[in-house]
């Protein structure tokens, strides 16, 4: 007892000191970012107040507008290939300096950024809402919370996963130490989609910068206005910690701009459609540039008969709306057990009829606009194909006062009697609030239906038995699975995110995403240098002795044999041959 008492006192003292340190707020400076030109205060000049009319010709610049109201926001230059390469060159110079930065400096950058985000949530969400049509609540959930979680995880664990990781040396290299070291790759190029304009920029940027890289981000032409403002925040935070200029850059443009970026950087991260993903792979192949692709999804939402139907219906509707104009990676196929099918459909229809599509900043509307022009026509064609093949619409939301921008909205729609022969079940809806609901009779059938897709991003399984839900989810071929919940994976930033099949490959987020921004180097060195050094055994030194191969045979058996006694016998043979004088093979006589 006398021995343990001092240890107990020291342990308690350590815990108390750590708690007191946690109560002391860190010294994190504030940054100022000019947002006066981003706020809609009703005093905009005529140039920035008219209704946007899409141009049928290529103008050489990225036009920005509010999809909810079609109000013009401004424009940005379409960068040409030479301009892109120059921006990458500047980022490369900055990276050489930043690679020598300490983790302490990088963590301070994250803290400054986190402080600004928390203090300016409304500003960030409003800008995201104006540029994409999503609601303020959806912006908070998808933009603010996920980004704050990412920063907090990096602050807590980022350095740990980038430090050298020691590995086993195996039996033949016991006198060595082996480890994996992680070095920055250089310049990361990210091409991101518009649906989460803030988080889609911050997500790859945080991993790249924390691991010592620079990054150039090509933002979507549908979210350039917000993306260029978010760059101001990042640059202000970097300047506050003395980081070099041009470490993080945002570029604007169309396909040609993205192609130039792919051919200039050391790693490509792409978030978008399978079609564009294929083009990026083809371009990256010319320079053997590694890529991470997060592509389309057709996520299955499975509902067993032993669930709380009203509760799961609420989650299902939100999951469907998350693949609407404001978000993506939402559920697009709903499989419901036949015993609760009717009650589930009735509950969903009741909820959907309460949802009104309209300008999100007005305050009384529940769903944002569709950001991409003419996308509502594609959605309607998918619905028409399903109706022509026997499907039925059983419920729709309404469309509110949208000041003439009708084409930018598609009302939430519930469809039954659908089959996998319909385009609606095979093609990615992508940003469309459509809920096709099918029946299944057994768990095996549910798994078969869920796997009948060319996509494999995620799934959600609901059951009163968690064990049953886990078993079903384990059989679905996808990269992300949620048990009795939906999209909760993304709030766990320690987890990798990505899909299989036409949903892409590689992972971002989590340990895997952080290390994907690194050059992974294997290092082996002597364990007890200089006392024990690597020395070639005499029997296999040049010229190889007559018993050289016999020595190797015995050595392999001594190290890896399955029978202990045979290994010992082989070891004796090895030691015996090492102690014998070398017998070199006689040189062959040359015959002229």
C-alpha positions in Angstrom: 0.0 0.0 0.0 2.9 2.3 0.8 4.2 1.8 -2.7 0.9 2.6 -4.5 -0.1 5.7 -2.4 2.4 8.1 -4.0 1.5 6.9 -7.5 -2.2 7.5 -6.7 -1.5 11.1 -5.4 0.6 11.9 -8.5 -2.1 10.6 -10.8 -4.8 12.7 -9.1 -2.5 15.8 -9.2 -1.9 15.2 -12.9 -5.6 14.9 -13.7 -6.4 18.1 -11.7 -3.6 20.1 -13.4 -4.9 18.9 -16.8 -8.4 19.9 -15.9 -7.2 23.4 -14.8 -5.3 23.8 -18.1 -8.4 22.9 -20.0 -10.3 25.7 -18.2 -7.7 28.3 -19.3 -8.9 29.7 -22.7 -6.2 29.5 -25.4 -4.8 32.7 -26.8 -6.3 32.8 -30.2 -6.3 36.1 -32.1 -9.3 37.3 -34.0 -9.2 38.1 -37.8 -11.1 40.6 -39.7 -12.6 39.7 -43.1 -14.3 42.3 -45.3 -17.8 41.0 -46.2 -19.4 44.3 -47.0 -19.8 43.4 -50.7 -21.4 40.0 -49.8 -24.4 41.1 -47.8 -27.8 41.8 -49.3 -28.7 45.0 -47.5 -31.0 46.3 -50.2 -28.5 49.0 -51.2 -26.8 47.2 -54.1 -25.9 49.2 -57.2 -27.9 48.6 -60.4 -25.1 46.5 -61.8 -25.5 44.0 -59.0 -29.3 44.0 -58.6 -30.8 42.8 -61.9 -32.3 39.4 -62.6 -29.8 37.1 -64.3 -30.6 35.9 -67.8 -28.6 32.9 -68.8 -26.4 33.5 -71.9 -26.5 31.0 -74.7 -22.9 31.7 -75.7 -19.7 31.3 -73.9 -18.7 34.7 -72.4 -15.3 33.8 -71.0 -16.3 34.5 -67.5 -18.2 32.8 -64.7 -21.6 34.4 -64.1 -22.9 34.1 -60.5 -26.5 34.4 -59.4 -28.9 33.4 -56.6 -30.7 30.3 -57.8 -33.7 31.0 -55.5 -34.4 34.4 -57.0 -32.2 34.5 -60.1 -30.7 37.7 -58.7 -27.3 38.6 -60.3 -24.4 38.4 -57.9 -21.4 39.3 -60.2 -18.8 37.4 -62.2 -15.3 36.0 -62.0 -12.7 35.4 -64.7 -12.5 32.0 -66.5 -8.8 31.3 -65.9 -6.8 30.0 -68.9 -4.4 27.1 -68.7 -1.3 29.4 -68.5 -2.9 31.4 -65.7 -3.7 28.2 -63.8 -0.1 26.9 -64.2 1.2 30.2 -62.9 -1.1 30.0 -59.8 0.1 26.4 -59.2 3.7 27.6 -59.5 3.2 30.2 -56.9 1.5 27.7 -54.6 4.5 25.4 -55.1 6.9 28.1 -53.9 4.8 28.7 -50.8 4.7 25.0 -50.1 8.4 24.7 -49.9 8.4 27.2 -47.0 5.3 25.8 -45.3 6.7 22.2 -45.3 9.1 23.4 -42.7 6.4 24.8 -40.4 5.7 23.2 -37.0 2.6 21.4 -35.9 2.2 24.2 -33.3 1.9 26.8 -36.1 -0.5 24.6 -38.1 -2.7 24.1 -35.0 -2.8 27.8 -34.4 -4.0 28.3 -37.9 -6.8 25.9 -37.2 -7.8 27.6 -34.0 -8.0 31.0 -35.6 -10.1 29.6 -38.4 -12.4 27.8 -35.9 -12.8 31.0 -33.9 -13.9 33.0 -36.9 -16.3 30.3 -38.1 -18.0 30.1 -34.7 -18.3 33.9 -34.4 -19.6 34.3 -38.0 -21.9 31.4 -38.5 -24.8 33.5 -39.7 -22.6 35.2 -42.3 -21.1 32.0 -43.7 -24.5 30.3 -43.8 -26.2 33.2 -45.5 -23.6 33.4 -48.2 -23.9 29.6 -48.7 -27.7 29.9 -48.9 -27.6 32.8 -51.4 -25.2 31.0 -53.7 -26.8 27.5 -53.6 -30.5 28.0 -52.5 -30.1 25.9 -49.4 -31.8 26.8 -46.1 -29.9 28.4 -43.2 -30.5 25.2 -41.1 -29.1 23.0 -43.8 -26.2 25.3 -44.2 -25.5 25.1 -40.5 -25.7 21.3 -40.4 -23.7 20.6 -43.6 -21.3 23.6 -43.7 -20.7 24.7 -40.1 -20.9 21.6 -38.0 -19.0 19.3 -40.3 -16.2 21.8 -40.8 -15.9 22.5 -37.0 -15.8 18.8 -36.4 -13.0 18.4 -39.0 -11.0 21.1 -37.4 -11.5 19.8 -33.9 -10.4 16.3 -34.9 -7.3 17.6 -36.6 -6.4 19.6 -33.5 -6.9 16.6 -31.3 -5.4 13.8 -33.5 -3.9 15.2 -36.7 -0.3 15.3 -35.5 -0.5 11.8 -34.0 -1.4 10.3 -37.4 1.3 12.2 -39.3 4.1 11.3 -36.9 6.4 8.3 -37.9 4.6 5.1 -37.3 6.8 2.2 -36.1 6.0 -1.3 -37.6 7.1 -4.8 -36.9 10.4 -5.8 -38.5 9.6 -9.5 -38.8 11.8 -12.5 -37.8 14.6 -11.9 -40.2 15.2 -8.3 -39.3 15.1 -8.4 -35.5 18.3 -6.3 -35.4 16.5 -3.5 -37.4 13.8 -0.9 -36.6 11.2 -0.2 -39.3 8.8 2.7 -39.6 6.6 4.7 -42.0 7.2 8.4 -42.4 4.8 10.9 -43.9 5.9 13.8 -46.0 3.9 16.4 -47.9 3.3 15.7 -51.5 3.6 19.3 -52.7 0.7 21.0 -54.4 -2.7 19.4 -54.0 -5.3 20.2 -56.6 -9.0 20.0 -55.6 -12.0 20.2 -57.9 -15.1 20.4 -55.8 -18.8 20.5 -56.4 -21.2 23.4 -55.5 -23.5 21.7 -53.0 -21.6 22.5 -49.9 -19.5 25.5 -51.0 -17.9 26.2 -47.6 -17.2 22.7 -46.4 -16.2 21.4 -49.9 -13.4 24.0 -49.9 -12.4 23.7 -46.2 -12.4 19.9 -46.2 -9.5 19.2 -48.6 -7.8 22.5 -47.6 -7.6 21.5 -43.9 -6.1 18.1 -44.7 -3.7 19.5 -47.3 -2.4 22.4 -45.2 -2.1 20.5 -41.9 0.0 17.8 -43.6 2.4 20.5 -45.0 1.0 20.9 -48.5 -0.3 23.8 -50.5 -3.6 23.5 -52.3 -5.3 25.1 -55.3 -9.0 24.6 -55.4 -11.1 24.9 -58.6 -14.6 25.8 -57.3 -17.7 25.0 -59.3 -19.0 27.5 -61.7 -22.3 27.2 -59.7 -20.7 28.4 -56.5 -17.8 30.7 -57.4 -19.2 33.7 -55.7 -19.2 32.2 -52.2 -16.0 30.2 -52.9 -14.0 33.3 -53.6 -15.3 34.9 -50.4 -14.4 31.9 -48.3 -10.8 32.2 -49.6 -10.6 35.5 -47.9 -11.3 33.9 -44.6 -8.6 31.2 -45.2 -6.0 33.7 -46.3 -6.6 36.0 -43.3 -6.2 33.0 -40.9 -3.0 32.0 -42.7 -1.6 35.5 -42.6 -2.2 35.6 -38.8 0.2 32.7 -38.3 2.8 34.0 -40.7 2.2 31.5 -43.5 3.5 32.3 -46.9 1.2 33.9 -49.5 -0.4 31.7 -52.1 -0.4 28.7 -49.9 -4.1 28.3 -50.5 -5.7 29.5 -53.7 -9.1 29.3 -55.3 -9.5 29.4 -59.1 -12.6 29.9 -61.2 -13.6 28.7 -64.6 -15.0 25.7 -66.6 -13.7 22.4 -67.9 -10.5 23.8 -69.5 -9.5 25.4 -66.2 -10.0 22.1 -64.3 -8.0 20.2 -67.0 -5.1 22.6 -66.6 -5.1 22.1 -62.8 -5.1 18.3 -63.1 -2.0 18.4 -65.3 -0.1 20.8 -63.0 -0.4 19.4 -59.4 1.0 16.5 -57.4 -2.4 15.0 -56.3 -6.0 15.5 -57.4 -9.1 15.3 -55.2 -12.3 15.5 -57.2 -15.9 15.6 -56.0 -18.5 15.4 -58.8 -20.1 13.2 -61.4 -18.8 9.9 -62.8 -18.5 11.3 -66.3 -16.2 14.2 -65.2 -14.4 11.8 -62.9 -13.5 9.6 -66.0 -12.2 12.7 -67.8 -10.0 13.6 -64.8 -8.5 10.1 -64.7 -7.7 10.3 -68.4 -6.0 13.7 -68.0 -4.2 12.6 -64.8 -2.9 9.5 -66.6 -0.7 11.6 -68.8 1.4 12.7 -65.8 0.6 9.7 -63.6 -0.9 12.0 -61.1 -2.7 10.2 -58.2 -6.4 10.9 -57.8 -9.1 10.5 -55.3 -12.6 10.4 -56.8 -15.8 11.0 -54.8 -18.5 10.5 -57.4 -22.2 9.9 -57.7 -24.4 8.0 -55.4 -27.7 6.1 -55.4 -27.9 5.4 -51.7 -30.3 2.8 -50.4 -32.5 3.6 -47.4 -33.8 0.3 -45.9 -36.7 0.2 -43.5 -37.5 -3.1 -41.7 -41.0 -3.9 -40.2 -39.9 -3.5 -36.6 -39.2 0.2 -36.6 -40.9 3.3 -35.2 -42.5 4.3 -38.5 -43.2 8.0 -37.8 -39.7 8.5 -36.5 -38.0 6.8 -39.5 -40.4 8.6 -41.9 -39.1 12.0 -40.6 -35.5 10.9 -41.2 -36.4 9.5 -44.7 -37.9 12.8 -45.9 -34.8 14.7 -44.7 -32.6 12.2 -46.4 -34.5 12.7 -49.7 -34.3 16.5 -49.4 -30.6 16.2 -48.8 -30.3 15.1 -52.4 -32.4 18.1 -53.5 -31.3 21.5 -54.5 -29.5 22.2 -51.3 -27.4 19.0 -50.7 -26.3 15.7 -52.2 -25.3 12.2 -51.1 -28.8 11.8 -49.9 -30.9 8.7 -50.1 -32.4 8.1 -53.6 -33.9 4.6 -53.2 -36.3 3.7 -50.4 -36.9 0.0 -49.6 -39.6 -0.7 -47.1 -40.8 -4.0 -45.7 -44.2 -4.9 -47.0 -45.7 -5.1 -43.5 -45.2 -1.4 -42.8 -45.1 -0.2 -46.4 -48.6 1.4 -46.5 -48.2 3.1 -43.1 -44.7 4.4 -44.1 -45.9 5.8 -47.4 -48.8 7.5 -45.7 -46.5 9.1 -43.1 -44.0 10.3 -45.7 -46.8 11.8 -47.8 -48.1 13.7 -44.8 -44.7 15.2 -44.1 -43.9 16.0 -47.7 -47.1 17.9 -48.1 -45.9 20.3 -45.3 -42.7 21.1 -47.3 -42.8 24.2 -49.5 -40.2 25.0 -52.0 -39.2 28.7 -52.1 -36.5 31.3 -51.5 -34.8 30.0 -48.3 -33.9 33.4 -46.9 -37.6 34.5 -46.8 -37.9 32.3 -43.7 -41.1 30.4 -44.2 -39.9 27.9 -46.8 -38.4 24.5 -46.1 -36.5 23.7 -49.3 -34.0 25.6 -51.4 -33.8 26.0 -55.1 -32.1 23.8 -57.7 -28.8 25.4 -58.4 -28.1 24.0 -61.9 -30.0 25.5 -64.8 -32.4 23.2 -66.7 -31.9 20.5 -64.1 -35.6 20.4 -63.2 -36.2 19.3 -66.8 -34.0 16.3 -66.3 -35.8 15.4 -63.0 -39.2 15.7 -64.8 -38.0 13.4 -67.6 -37.0 10.7 -65.0 -40.4 11.0 -63.3 -42.2 10.8 -66.7 -40.3 7.7 -67.6 -41.4 6.1 -64.3 -45.0 7.2 -64.8 -45.0 5.8 -68.4 -43.8 2.4 -67.0 -46.5 2.2 -64.3 -45.3 4.3 -61.3 -47.7 6.6 -59.5 -47.2 9.9 -57.7 -48.9 9.8 -54.3 -47.7 13.0 -52.8 -46.1 16.3 -53.6 -44.9 19.4 -51.8 -45.9 22.8 -53.0 -44.0 25.7 -54.5 -44.2 29.1 -52.8 -43.8 32.6 -54.0 -40.7 32.5 -56.1 -40.9 35.7 -58.1 -41.0 34.0 -61.5 -38.0 31.6 -61.2 -40.2 28.6 -61.5 -37.7 26.6 -63.5 -35.3 26.6 -60.6 -37.6 24.5 -58.4 -38.9 21.0 -58.3 -41.5 20.1 -55.6 -40.7 17.2 -53.3 -42.3 14.2 -54.9 -43.3 10.7 -53.5 -43.6 7.9 -56.1 -44.7 4.3 -55.6 -45.1 1.2 -57.8 -41.5 1.8 -59.1 -39.2 -0.9 -60.3 -35.5 -1.3 -61.1 -36.3 -1.2 -64.8 -37.1 2.5 -64.6 -34.4 5.2 -65.1 -35.4 6.7 -61.8 -33.9 3.7 -60.0 -30.8 3.3 -62.2 -29.7 6.9 -62.9 -28.4 9.3 -60.3 -31.1 11.8 -59.5 -28.4 14.1 -58.0 -30.0 17.1 -56.4 -33.6 16.2 -56.9 -36.1 15.8 -54.1 -37.7 12.6 -55.4 -38.7 9.7 -53.1 -39.2 6.4 -55.0 -40.5 3.8 -52.5 -40.3 0.0 -53.1 -41.4 -3.0 -51.1 -39.4 -6.0 -50.0 -40.4 -9.2 -48.2 -37.2 -10.5 -46.7 -33.8 -9.2 -45.6 -32.2 -11.2 -48.5 -34.4 -9.4 -51.0 -33.6 -6.0 -49.5 -29.8 -6.7 -49.9 -30.3 -7.9 -53.4 -32.2 -4.8 -54.4 -29.8 -2.4 -52.7 -26.8 -4.0 -54.5 -28.6 -3.8 -57.9 -26.9 -0.5 -58.8 -23.8 0.7 -60.5 -23.2 3.0 -57.6 -21.9 2.2 -54.2 -21.5 5.3 -52.0 -23.6 4.8 -48.9 -26.6 3.1 -47.3 -28.8 3.5 -44.2 -30.5 0.5 -42.5 -33.3 0.8 -39.9 -34.5 -2.0 -37.7 -35.6 -2.5 -34.1 -32.8 -5.1 -33.9 -29.4 -3.4 -34.2 -27.9 -6.8 -34.8 -30.2 -7.3 -37.8 -29.5 -3.9 -39.2 -25.8 -4.4 -38.9 -26.0 -7.8 -40.7 -28.0 -6.2 -43.6 -25.6 -3.3 -43.9 -22.6 -5.5 -43.9 -23.8 -7.2 -47.1 -24.4 -4.0 -49.0 -21.5 -3.1 -51.4 -20.8 0.5 -50.5 -18.2 2.7 -48.7 -20.4 4.3 -46.0 -23.1 2.6 -43.9 -25.3 4.1 -41.2 -27.2 1.9 -38.7 -30.5 3.3 -37.5 -29.5 6.7 -38.7 -28.7 8.6 -41.8 -25.5 10.4 -42.9 -24.1 10.4 -39.3 -20.8 9.0 -40.7 -19.9 12.4 -42.0 -20.0 13.9 -38.5 -17.4 11.4 -37.4 -14.4 13.0 -39.0 -12.1 10.2 -37.9 -13.8 8.0 -40.5 -12.8 7.9 -44.2 -15.5 8.9 -46.7 -15.8 7.6 -50.3 -17.5 4.9 -52.4 -16.9 1.9 -54.7 -18.1 1.1 -58.2 -19.1 4.2 -60.1 -19.2 6.1 -56.8 -15.4 6.4 -57.1 -12.4 5.3 -55.1 -9.9 6.5 -52.6 -10.9 8.2 -49.4 -10.9 11.7 -48.0 -11.6 12.6 -44.3 -10.3 10.5 -41.5 -6.8 9.1 -41.1 -6.9 7.7 -44.6 -7.8 11.1 -46.1 -5.1 12.9 -44.1 -2.4 10.4 -45.1 -3.6 10.5 -48.7 -2.1 14.0 -48.9 1.3 12.5 -48.0 4.2 10.8 -49.6 4.3 7.6 -47.6 7.9 6.5 -47.1 9.2 3.2 -45.5 12.4 3.5 -43.5 14.5 0.7 -42.1 17.6 1.3 -39.9 19.9 -0.7 -37.5 18.4 -1.1 -34.1 21.7 -1.1 -32.1 23.9 0.9 -34.3 26.9 1.0 -34.3 27.3 -2.1 -32.1 25.4 -4.5 -34.4 25.7 -3.9 -38.1 24.3 -5.7 -41.1 26.9 -8.3 -42.3 26.6 -10.8 -45.1 27.0 -14.3 -43.7 30.2 -16.0 -44.9 28.5 -18.9 -46.8 26.8 -16.4 -49.2 29.6 -13.9 -49.5 31.1 -13.6 -53.0 32.3 -15.9 -54.3 29.4 -18.0 -52.9 30.5 -21.1 -51.0 29.5 -24.6 -52.1 27.1 -24.9 -49.1 25.6 -21.4 -49.8 22.2 -22.6 -50.9 22.2 -25.2 -48.1 22.8 -22.4 -45.7 19.9 -20.4 -47.2 17.6 -23.5 -46.9 18.4 -24.0 -43.3 18.0 -20.3 -42.5 14.5 -20.1 -44.1 13.4 -23.2 -42.1 14.9 -21.8 -38.9 13.0 -18.5 -39.3 9.7 -19.6 -40.7 9.2 -23.3 -40.1 5.9 -24.4 -38.6 7.4 -27.1 -36.3 9.5 -25.8 -33.4 11.8 -28.8 -33.2 12.5 -28.6 -36.9 13.3 -24.9 -36.6 15.7 -25.6 -33.8 17.4 -28.3 -35.8 17.7 -25.9 -38.7 19.1 -23.3 -36.5 21.8 -25.7 -35.3 22.7 -26.3 -39.0 22.9 -22.6 -39.6 25.3 -22.1 -36.7 27.3 -25.1 -37.7 27.8 -23.8 -41.3 28.7 -20.3 -40.0 31.5 -21.8 -37.9 32.9 -24.0 -40.7 35.7 -22.6 -42.8 34.4 -21.4 -46.2 34.7 -23.8 -49.0 34.7 -21.9 -52.2 33.6 -23.5 -55.5 36.5 -24.3 -57.8 36.8 -22.0 -60.7 35.8 -23.6 -64.0 38.6 -24.3 -66.4 38.2 -22.2 -69.6 38.1 -24.4 -72.7 39.4 -22.7 -75.8 
